[in-house]
Amino acid sequence: MQREEFKNWLVNDYKNGEGMSEGSADNRISNAQKVENIFGDFDELYDQNRLEDILDLLKYSVDDETSCKELPKGLQIDGNKYDGMATLRQAVKRYLEFKKFKSK
């Protein structure tokens, strides 16, 4: 992951230049790092398939939570699994947006 560049993009360029607070950016990066630590380097995975496999692994519905579906191997979420997986998915999506922004 291009951590510093990603943070700079989140703070300054995200949402067409609106950006987000440093604290929010740090939270997104922390969530992305959690996923990257389990599944591998985001930049390599982006080059392989635009992070699609990771996004597929992070799909988790309310029905999945109700039926106590297991999380992908290596992931642990304390609390509501549906919300936790959505948070991790959003972090990956933000990194995907960052990579697309850089390729313009």
C-alpha positions in Angstrom: 0.0 0.0 0.0 1.2 3.5 -0.8 0.3 4.6 2.7 1.5 8.3 2.6 0.2 9.0 -0.9 -3.1 7.3 0.1 -3.4 9.5 3.2 -2.6 12.6 1.2 -5.3 11.7 -1.4 -7.9 11.1 1.4 -7.2 14.4 3.1 -6.8 16.6 0.0 -8.4 15.0 -3.1 -11.1 12.5 -2.0 -14.6 13.5 -3.1 -13.4 15.8 -5.9 -11.2 17.8 -3.6 -13.4 18.0 -0.5 -11.1 15.5 1.3 -11.7 14.2 4.8 -10.2 14.9 8.2 -6.8 13.5 9.2 -8.5 11.4 11.9 -11.0 9.9 9.4 -8.1 9.3 6.9 -6.1 7.5 9.6 -9.1 5.3 10.4 -9.5 4.4 6.7 -5.8 3.6 6.4 -5.9 1.5 9.5 -8.9 -0.5 8.2 -7.2 -0.9 4.8 -4.0 -2.1 6.5 -6.0 -4.7 8.5 -7.2 -6.2 5.2 -3.9 -5.9 3.5 -2.1 -7.7 6.4 -4.4 -10.7 5.8 -4.8 -10.8 2.0 -1.6 -9.3 0.7 -0.2 -6.1 -0.8 -2.9 -3.9 -2.3 -0.8 -2.6 -5.1 0.1 -6.1 -6.3 -3.6 -7.2 -5.9 -4.7 -4.1 -7.8 -2.4 -5.0 -10.7 -3.8 -8.5 -10.7 -7.5 -7.8 -10.7 -8.3 -4.3 -9.4 -8.9 -5.7 -5.9 -12.1 -7.5 -7.1 -11.2 -10.7 -5.3 -10.7 -8.9 -2.0 -14.0 -7.0 -2.4 -15.8 -10.4 -3.1 -14.3 -11.9 0.0 -15.5 -9.0 2.1 -19.1 -9.3 0.9 -21.3 -10.0 4.0 -25.0 -9.5 4.2 -27.4 -9.1 7.1 -28.6 -12.6 6.3 -25.0 -13.8 6.5 -24.8 -12.3 10.0 -28.1 -13.7 11.0 -27.0 -17.2 9.9 -23.7 -16.7 11.7 -21.7 -17.1 8.4 -18.0 -17.4 9.2 -15.8 -14.5 8.2 -12.9 -15.0 5.7 -10.0 -16.8 7.3 -7.8 -14.5 9.3 -10.4 -11.8 9.8 -11.7 -11.1 13.3 -14.4 -8.5 14.0 -15.5 -7.7 17.5 -19.1 -6.6 17.5 -21.5 -6.4 14.6 -19.9 -8.4 11.7 -22.1 -6.9 9.1 -21.0 -3.3 10.0 -17.4 -4.4 10.5 -17.2 -6.0 7.0 -18.9 -3.0 5.5 -16.2 -0.8 7.1 -13.4 -2.9 5.7 -15.1 -3.0 2.3 -15.3 0.8 2.2 -11.6 1.1 3.1 -10.7 -1.2 0.1 -13.0 0.8 -2.1 -11.4 4.1 -1.1 -8.0 2.6 -2.0 -9.4 1.5 -5.4 -10.6 5.0 -6.0 -7.1 6.3 -5.0 -5.5 4.0 -7.5 -7.9 5.1 -10.3 -7.2 8.7 -9.4 -3.5 8.2 -9.7 -3.8 6.6 -13.1 -5.6 9.6 -14.7 
